[in-house]
Amino acid sequence: MPQEIRLWEVAPKEAPVELTHSSVNLEEDLEGWLESDISMLDPDLLVIGRQVPTGLKTKIDLLCIDREGSLVVVELKKGLTPREVTAQALDYASWVKDLEVEQIEKIASEYGKSDGWLEDQFRERFDVELPETLNEDHRSLVVAESIDDSTERIVTYLADLGVHINVATVQHFKDRDGRELLAQVFLVEPEKAKETFRSKRRTAFGIGKLLEMANDNDIGHLFERLRDRVRGVRVIPQRDAVLYVRKTHENKHLTMLKVYAHRSENGGMRFIAHATRFYEHLRIDLGALKSLLPTNARETTYVRGWGGSSDEEQATAVSLEGDFQTVEEVDKFVEGLRQAINSPTDDT
């Protein structure tokens, strides 16, 4: 259990004076303090919403995003935390996990009162570009002045199972001059909690898990062939697909291709290729890209969810969507891609 904190004020030639512990209005004061400096809880967070309405007829106190694009629900509660708070935090997490990129951007834009606010603030906060993939993972953090035994037992049990939920107790003090101080302690040590979560994430979203899914859908031979032969790009697993991401000289990571582990309606391995980016960063124009992809590839307009896109790109971008049916089709695409990657461009 988080221990009660005691603080003393030390002045020259005076005996230490213990500071007075006082109650703080967690629903108002602390929420505002955390909004202005969320690093009080975690230096790797950015607040993207306050009092965010959910489909549960409730509001999340603070919604945050971390540098990996994962969402973090921060819920504050006054005084002794009843165990129902744990259920509420999990309820919010179940809502957050289904948020799409467009919904996250909308929440952030309304909070920042401007379009594109999320990308700008993310870049300023973490000194990196907003990840292509958002909300692959999520976690919950309950903030309270103290917790009861039931809450501690439940949260510890869930954390040991790999559910990323934690409690931070915040205690409020005043010194002799009336200045206010805050101190916080986590129930589960943050680094231990993050390591447990990373282990769970690797199990849930690793390439091996996706290959197993592809095998179950009778397209494992295509999925594995593409995975093994593509070089020079970063591979990012998702829940049911894998992203092939290219790093530009501006240190941006841009998704070029998305391949699904589930079987398409035509019985093949579905793909979506960002044709505009293939031209801009690999100098493969639309016609050449079509010639490398299966003949069933068809043009589509910009697909929402290609993160990092400018307004101009969103208005003019073209994608190609289809499915690989044979290993020969995969090999043809890979050979053409390999030649392009090995050719000098402005981004290499």
KOLSE-133073 format. One record per residue (C-alpha): x, y, z; residue in one letter. Coordinates in Angstrom, 2 decimals, decimal comma. Example, Ala and Ser with C-alpha at 12.3 -4.5 7.8 and 13.67 -1.06 7.14 Angstrom:
+---------+---------+---------+------+
!      px !      py !      pz ! resn !
+---------+---------+---------+------+
!   12,30 !   -4,50 !    7,80 !    A !
!   13,67 !   -1,06 !    7,14 !    S !
+---------+---------+---------+------+
This chain:
+---------+---------+---------+------+
!      px !      py !      pz ! resn !
+---------+---------+---------+------+
!    0,00 !    0,00 !    0,00 !    M !
!    1,30 !    3,51 !   -0,77 !    P !
!    2,73 !    4,87 !    2,43 !    Q !
!    1,58 !    8,09 !    4,03 !    E !
!    4,10 !   10,82 !    3,32 !    I !
!    5,39 !   13,14 !    6,03 !    R !
!    7,27 !   16,32 !    5,15 !    L !
!    9,33 !   18,71 !    7,26 !    W !
!   10,37 !   22,28 !    6,55 !    E !
!   14,02 !   22,85 !    7,38 !    V !
!   15,33 !   26,36 !    8,02 !    A !
!   18,82 !   27,47 !    9,16 !    P !
!   19,27 !   27,38 !   12,93 !    K !
!   15,69 !   26,17 !   13,46 !    E !
!   14,29 !   22,82 !   14,41 !    A !
!   12,56 !   21,02 !   11,52 !    P !
!    8,84 !   21,76 !   11,40 !    V !
!    6,48 !   19,08 !   10,13 !    E !
!    4,15 !   20,39 !    7,47 !    L !
!    0,43 !   20,13 !    7,90 !    T !
!   -1,35 !   17,58 !    5,77 !    H !
!   -4,52 !   19,10 !    4,33 !    S !
!   -7,30 !   17,88 !    2,08 !    S !
!   -7,34 !   19,01 !   -1,55 !    V !
!  -10,29 !   19,26 !   -3,92 !    N !
!   -9,31 !   16,56 !   -6,38 !    L !
!  -12,26 !   17,27 !   -8,64 !    E !
!  -11,21 !   20,87 !   -9,22 !    E !
!   -7,82 !   22,03 !   -7,95 !    D !
!   -5,76 !   18,90 !   -8,66 !    L !
!   -7,37 !   18,37 !  -12,04 !    E !
!   -6,30 !   21,88 !  -13,06 !    G !
!   -2,80 !   21,40 !  -11,69 !    W !
!   -2,35 !   18,14 !  -13,56 !    L !
!   -3,71 !   19,65 !  -16,73 !    E !
!   -1,11 !   22,40 !  -16,57 !    S !
!    1,72 !   19,97 !  -15,72 !    D !
!    0,87 !   16,31 !  -16,32 !    I !
!    4,53 !   15,43 !  -15,71 !    S !
!    3,55 !   15,37 !  -12,04 !    M !
!    2,26 !   11,90 !  -12,90 !    L !
!    4,33 !   10,94 !  -15,92 !    D !
!    6,82 !   13,02 !  -17,97 !    P !
!    5,87 !   11,02 !  -21,07 !    D !
!    2,27 !   12,25 !  -21,27 !    L !
!    0,45 !   14,96 !  -23,22 !    L !
!   -3,05 !   16,04 !  -22,18 !    V !
!   -5,39 !   15,99 !  -25,20 !    I !
!   -8,75 !   16,38 !  -23,46 !    G !
!  -10,43 !   17,44 !  -20,22 !    R !
!  -13,90 !   16,32 !  -19,14 !    Q !
!  -14,19 !   14,26 !  -22,31 !    V !
!  -17,75 !   13,00 !  -22,91 !    P !
!  -18,01 !    9,25 !  -23,43 !    T !
!  -20,74 !    7,06 !  -24,83 !    G !
!  -21,37 !    6,01 !  -21,23 !    L !
!  -23,08 !    9,31 !  -20,27 !    K !
!  -20,02 !   10,17 !  -18,20 !    T !
!  -16,90 !   12,27 !  -18,68 !    K !
!  -13,23 !   11,33 !  -18,43 !    I !
!  -11,41 !   13,82 !  -16,22 !    D !
!   -8,22 !   13,92 !  -18,31 !    L !
!   -7,42 !   12,05 !  -21,50 !    L !
!   -3,73 !   11,84 !  -22,39 !    C !
!   -1,49 !   10,34 !  -25,06 !    I !
!    2,05 !    9,06 !  -24,59 !    D !
!    4,99 !    9,26 !  -26,99 !    R !
!    4,11 !    5,86 !  -28,47 !    E !
!    0,59 !    6,98 !  -29,39 !    G !
!   -1,12 !    5,05 !  -26,59 !    S !
!   -4,05 !    6,68 !  -24,79 !    L !
!   -4,08 !    7,14 !  -21,02 !    V !
!   -7,23 !    7,72 !  -18,97 !    V !
!   -6,59 !    9,79 !  -15,83 !    V !
!   -9,48 !    9,70 !  -13,37 !    E !
!   -9,44 !   11,69 !  -10,13 !    L !
!  -11,42 !   10,83 !   -7,03 !    K !
!  -11,95 !   12,65 !   -3,74 !    K !
!  -10,88 !   11,09 !   -0,46 !    G !
!  -10,93 !    7,35 !    0,20 !    L !
!  -11,35 !    5,53 !   -3,10 !    T !
!  -14,13 !    2,90 !   -3,16 !    P !
!  -13,50 !   -0,23 !   -5,17 !    R !
!  -16,19 !    0,86 !   -7,65 !    E !
!  -13,61 !    3,34 !   -8,98 !    V !
!  -11,67 !    0,40 !  -10,42 !    T !
!  -14,73 !   -0,74 !  -12,34 !    A !
!  -15,27 !    2,81 !  -13,61 !    Q !
!  -11,67 !    3,08 !  -14,81 !    A !
!  -12,01 !   -0,22 !  -16,67 !    L !
!  -15,32 !    0,96 !  -18,11 !    D !
!  -13,63 !    4,08 !  -19,48 !    Y !
!  -10,79 !    1,95 !  -20,85 !    A !
!  -13,29 !   -0,22 !  -22,73 !    S !
!  -14,62 !    2,94 !  -24,40 !    W !
!  -11,20 !    4,42 !  -25,14 !    V !
!   -9,85 !    1,26 !  -26,78 !    K !
!  -12,28 !    1,63 !  -29,71 !    D !
!  -11,46 !    5,26 !  -30,52 !    L !
!  -10,36 !    5,69 !  -34,13 !    E !
!   -7,74 !    8,17 !  -35,32 !    V !
!  -10,41 !   10,59 !  -36,50 !    E !
!  -12,13 !   10,57 !  -33,10 !    Q !
!   -8,85 !   11,13 !  -31,26 !    I !
!   -7,95 !   14,02 !  -33,56 !    E !
!  -11,42 !   15,52 !  -33,02 !    K !
!  -11,12 !   15,31 !  -29,23 !    I !
!   -7,67 !   16,94 !  -29,36 !    A !
!   -8,77 !   19,65 !  -31,83 !    S !
!  -11,73 !   20,58 !  -29,64 !    E !
!   -9,44 !   20,69 !  -26,60 !    Y !
!   -6,75 !   22,75 !  -28,37 !    G !
!   -9,36 !   24,77 !  -30,26 !    K !
!   -7,61 !   24,32 !  -33,61 !    S !
!   -7,28 !   21,74 !  -36,37 !    D !
!   -3,93 !   19,99 !  -36,45 !    G !
!   -3,39 !   20,77 !  -32,75 !    W !
!   -2,49 !   17,18 !  -31,89 !    L !
!    0,34 !   16,85 !  -34,40 !    E !
!    1,80 !   20,24 !  -33,49 !    D !
!    1,64 !   19,68 !  -29,74 !    Q !
!    2,92 !   16,12 !  -29,99 !    F !
!    5,95 !   17,30 !  -31,96 !    R !
!    6,61 !   20,10 !  -29,47 !    E !
!    6,11 !   17,87 !  -26,42 !    R !
!    8,16 !   14,83 !  -27,49 !    F !
!   10,36 !   16,24 !  -30,27 !    D !
!    9,17 !   13,50 !  -32,64 !    V !
!    6,39 !   13,22 !  -35,19 !    E !
!    2,98 !   11,87 !  -34,23 !    L !
!    3,07 !    8,08 !  -34,79 !    P !
!    1,26 !    6,68 !  -37,81 !    E !
!   -0,69 !    4,32 !  -35,58 !    T !
!   -2,59 !    5,66 !  -32,58 !    L !
!   -4,38 !    3,87 !  -29,76 !    N !
!   -2,90 !    0,44 !  -30,33 !    E !
!   -2,67 !    0,29 !  -26,53 !    D !
!   -4,21 !    2,15 !  -23,61 !    H !
!   -3,93 !    2,37 !  -19,84 !    R !
!   -5,76 !    3,80 !  -16,86 !    S !
!   -4,53 !    5,82 !  -13,91 !    L !
!   -6,68 !    6,55 !  -10,87 !    V !
!   -5,59 !    9,50 !   -8,71 !    V !
!   -6,78 !    9,74 !   -5,11 !    A !
!   -5,75 !   10,98 !   -1,68 !    E !
!   -5,85 !    7,45 !   -0,33 !    S !
!   -7,07 !    3,99 !   -1,30 !    I !
!   -8,90 !    1,30 !    0,58 !    D !
!   -7,74 !   -2,29 !    0,92 !    D !
!  -10,20 !   -3,60 !   -1,68 !    S !
!   -9,02 !   -1,16 !   -4,34 !    T !
!   -5,40 !   -1,99 !   -3,62 !    E !
!   -6,05 !   -5,71 !   -3,87 !    R !
!   -8,02 !   -5,42 !   -7,14 !    I !
!   -5,57 !   -3,06 !   -8,85 !    V !
!   -2,56 !   -5,15 !   -7,84 !    T !
!   -4,28 !   -8,31 !   -9,08 !    Y !
!   -5,15 !   -6,72 !  -12,45 !    L !
!   -1,65 !   -5,30 !  -12,84 !    A !
!   -0,12 !   -8,74 !  -12,22 !    D !
!   -2,35 !  -10,08 !  -15,00 !    L !
!   -0,99 !   -7,46 !  -17,39 !    G !
!   -3,93 !   -5,04 !  -17,29 !    V !
!   -2,34 !   -1,60 !  -17,39 !    H !
!   -4,06 !    0,12 !  -14,51 !    I !
!   -2,43 !    1,93 !  -11,61 !    N !
!   -3,26 !    4,20 !   -8,69 !    V !
!   -1,37 !    7,33 !   -7,66 !    A !
!   -2,09 !    8,72 !   -4,22 !    T !
!   -1,58 !   12,47 !   -3,99 !    V !
!   -1,12 !   14,20 !   -0,66 !    Q !
!   -1,38 !   17,92 !   -0,08 !    H !
!    0,61 !   20,01 !    2,39 !    F !
!    0,94 !   23,65 !    3,48 !    K !
!    4,02 !   25,25 !    4,97 !    D !
!    4,09 !   27,96 !    7,63 !    R !
!    3,78 !   30,69 !    5,00 !    D !
!    0,71 !   29,10 !    3,47 !    G !
!    2,49 !   27,79 !    0,39 !    R !
!    1,02 !   24,57 !   -0,99 !    E !
!    2,97 !   21,40 !   -1,81 !    L !
!    1,98 !   18,13 !   -3,45 !    L !
!    3,55 !   14,68 !   -3,12 !    A !
!    2,57 !   11,51 !   -4,96 !    Q !
!    3,20 !    7,78 !   -4,60 !    V !
!    2,19 !    5,00 !   -7,02 !    F !
!    0,62 !    1,75 !   -5,90 !    L !
!    2,53 !   -0,21 !   -8,57 !    V !
!    6,03 !    1,12 !   -9,27 !    E !
!    5,69 !    2,79 !  -12,73 !    P !
!    8,66 !    1,11 !  -14,41 !    E !
!    7,49 !   -2,31 !  -13,25 !    K !
!    4,00 !   -1,56 !  -14,53 !    A !
!    5,34 !   -0,41 !  -17,91 !    K !
!    7,53 !   -3,49 !  -18,29 !    E !
!    4,58 !   -5,78 !  -17,53 !    T !
!    2,54 !   -3,88 !  -20,09 !    F !
!    5,28 !   -4,06 !  -22,75 !    R !
!    5,50 !   -7,82 !  -22,23 !    S !
!    1,73 !   -8,13 !  -22,64 !    K !
!    1,80 !   -5,94 !  -25,75 !    R !
!    4,54 !   -8,01 !  -27,38 !    R !
!    2,47 !  -11,12 !  -26,78 !    T !
!   -0,73 !   -9,57 !  -28,09 !    A !
!    0,52 !   -7,65 !  -31,10 !    F !
!    3,78 !   -9,29 !  -32,12 !    G !
!    4,54 !  -10,45 !  -35,65 !    I !
!    4,40 !  -14,05 !  -34,47 !    G !
!    0,85 !  -13,58 !  -33,22 !    K !
!   -0,18 !  -12,05 !  -36,54 !    L !
!    1,48 !  -14,87 !  -38,47 !    L !
!   -0,47 !  -17,35 !  -36,37 !    E !
!   -3,63 !  -15,44 !  -37,25 !    M !
!   -2,70 !  -15,46 !  -40,94 !    A !
!   -2,05 !  -19,22 !  -40,81 !    N !
!   -5,46 !  -19,76 !  -39,26 !    D !
!   -6,91 !  -17,82 !  -42,20 !    N !
!   -4,96 !  -19,88 !  -44,78 !    D !
!   -2,83 !  -16,94 !  -45,94 !    I !
!    0,17 !  -17,54 !  -43,70 !    G !
!    2,41 !  -18,45 !  -46,64 !    H !
!    1,71 !  -15,05 !  -48,24 !    L !
!    2,02 !  -13,10 !  -44,99 !    F !
!    5,32 !  -14,79 !  -44,09 !    E !
!    6,73 !  -14,39 !  -47,61 !    R !
!    6,17 !  -10,64 !  -47,59 !    L !
!    7,48 !  -10,27 !  -44,04 !    R !
!   10,68 !  -12,21 !  -44,79 !    D !
!   11,54 !  -10,55 !  -48,10 !    R !
!   10,81 !   -6,85 !  -47,54 !    V !
!   13,88 !   -4,96 !  -46,33 !    R !
!   14,69 !   -1,31 !  -45,68 !    G !
!   11,44 !   -0,47 !  -43,93 !    V !
!   10,16 !   -0,64 !  -40,39 !    R !
!    7,49 !   -3,23 !  -39,56 !    V !
!    4,86 !   -2,29 !  -36,97 !    I !
!    2,33 !   -4,91 !  -35,80 !    P !
!   -1,30 !   -3,94 !  -35,25 !    Q !
!   -4,27 !   -5,91 !  -33,96 !    R !
!   -5,06 !   -7,57 !  -37,29 !    D !
!   -2,49 !   -6,16 !  -39,69 !    A !
!    1,11 !   -5,06 !  -40,11 !    V !
!    2,34 !   -1,66 !  -41,23 !    L !
!    5,37 !   -1,25 !  -43,48 !    Y !
!    6,80 !    2,13 !  -42,52 !    V !
!    9,58 !    4,13 !  -44,19 !    R !
!   11,70 !    6,68 !  -42,36 !    K !
!   12,42 !    9,90 !  -44,27 !    T !
!   15,46 !   12,15 !  -43,94 !    H !
!   13,25 !   14,46 !  -41,83 !    E !
!   12,98 !   11,65 !  -39,27 !    N !
!    9,31 !   11,08 !  -40,06 !    K !
!    7,93 !    7,55 !  -40,05 !    H !
!    5,37 !    7,23 !  -42,83 !    L !
!    3,22 !    4,18 !  -43,47 !    T !
!    3,59 !    3,07 !  -47,09 !    M !
!    1,71 !   -0,23 !  -46,97 !    L !
!   -0,78 !   -1,96 !  -44,70 !    K !
!   -1,27 !   -5,74 !  -44,97 !    V !
!   -3,98 !   -7,64 !  -43,13 !    Y !
!   -3,67 !  -11,02 !  -41,45 !    A !
!   -7,30 !  -11,90 !  -42,07 !    H !
!   -8,49 !  -13,37 !  -45,34 !    R !
!  -10,05 !  -11,04 !  -47,92 !    S !
!  -13,41 !  -11,61 !  -49,58 !    E !
!  -11,49 !  -12,94 !  -52,59 !    N !
!   -9,61 !  -15,42 !  -50,44 !    G !
!   -6,27 !  -13,55 !  -50,56 !    G !
!   -4,14 !  -11,28 !  -48,36 !    M !
!   -5,63 !   -7,78 !  -48,38 !    R !
!   -3,40 !   -4,72 !  -48,73 !    F !
!   -3,71 !   -0,93 !  -48,88 !    I !
!   -0,81 !    0,96 !  -50,48 !    A !
!   -0,42 !    4,73 !  -50,06 !    H !
!    0,31 !    5,47 !  -53,72 !    A !
!    1,06 !    9,15 !  -53,15 !    T !
!    3,80 !    8,33 !  -50,67 !    R !
!    5,26 !    5,63 !  -52,91 !    F !
!    5,83 !    8,37 !  -55,48 !    Y !
!    6,98 !   11,12 !  -53,11 !    E !
!    9,45 !    8,98 !  -51,17 !    H !
!   10,41 !    6,14 !  -53,52 !    L !
!    9,72 !    7,75 !  -56,89 !    R !
!    7,36 !    4,94 !  -57,86 !    I !
!    4,53 !    6,63 !  -59,73 !    D !
!    0,95 !    5,40 !  -59,79 !    L !
!    1,33 !    3,50 !  -63,05 !    G !
!    4,54 !    1,80 !  -61,95 !    A !
!    3,03 !    0,87 !  -58,59 !    L !
!    0,01 !   -0,65 !  -60,31 !    K !
!    2,34 !   -2,73 !  -62,47 !    S !
!    4,04 !   -4,14 !  -59,35 !    L !
!    0,82 !   -4,96 !  -57,51 !    L !
!   -1,75 !   -7,64 !  -58,41 !    P !
!   -4,10 !   -6,81 !  -61,26 !    T !
!   -7,03 !   -6,61 !  -58,83 !    N !
!   -5,57 !   -3,42 !  -57,26 !    A !
!   -8,03 !   -0,56 !  -57,52 !    R !
!   -7,68 !    3,16 !  -56,84 !    E !
!   -9,28 !    4,68 !  -53,77 !    T !
!   -9,18 !    8,20 !  -52,40 !    T !
!   -7,30 !    9,19 !  -49,26 !    Y !
!   -7,93 !    6,74 !  -46,44 !    V !
!   -8,46 !    8,30 !  -43,03 !    R !
!   -5,99 !    6,91 !  -40,53 !    G !
!   -2,76 !    7,54 !  -42,46 !    W !
!   -1,33 !    9,64 !  -39,61 !    G !
!    1,09 !   12,48 !  -40,22 !    G !
!   -0,70 !   13,62 !  -43,38 !    S !
!   -0,97 !   17,30 !  -44,22 !    S !
!   -4,28 !   18,84 !  -45,26 !    D !
!   -3,00 !   19,00 !  -48,82 !    E !
!   -2,07 !   15,33 !  -48,83 !    E !
!   -5,43 !   14,38 !  -47,38 !    Q !
!   -7,19 !   16,29 !  -50,15 !    A !
!   -5,20 !   14,81 !  -53,04 !    T !
!   -3,72 !   11,47 !  -51,91 !    A !
!   -4,53 !    8,23 !  -53,71 !    V !
!   -4,36 !    4,69 !  -52,34 !    S !
!   -4,39 !    1,32 !  -54,08 !    L !
!   -6,35 !   -1,48 !  -52,45 !    E !
!   -6,50 !   -5,16 !  -53,36 !    G !
!   -5,23 !   -8,56 !  -52,32 !    D !
!   -2,29 !  -10,86 !  -53,02 !    F !
!   -3,42 !  -14,27 !  -54,20 !    Q !
!   -0,11 !  -16,01 !  -54,91 !    T !
!    3,50 !  -16,07 !  -53,75 !    V !
!    4,51 !  -15,00 !  -57,26 !    E !
!    2,50 !  -11,78 !  -56,87 !    E !
!    4,24 !  -11,09 !  -53,56 !    V !
!    7,68 !  -11,72 !  -55,11 !    D !
!    6,97 !   -9,41 !  -58,05 !    K !
!    6,01 !   -6,58 !  -55,71 !    F !
!    8,99 !   -7,14 !  -53,40 !    V !
!   11,50 !   -7,13 !  -56,28 !    E !
!   10,15 !   -3,84 !  -57,58 !    G !
!   10,12 !   -2,34 !  -54,09 !    L !
!   13,68 !   -3,52 !  -53,42 !    R !
!   14,97 !   -1,85 !  -56,57 !    Q !
!   13,26 !    1,41 !  -55,61 !    A !
!   14,62 !    1,35 !  -52,04 !    I !
!   18,14 !    0,72 !  -53,33 !    N !
!   17,86 !    3,63 !  -55,77 !    S !
!   18,90 !    7,07 !  -54,47 !    P !
!   16,04 !    9,46 !  -53,69 !    T !
!   15,71 !   12,76 !  -51,86 !    D !
!   14,76 !   10,86 !  -48,69 !    D !
!   17,76 !    8,53 !  -48,46 !    T !
+---------+---------+---------+------+
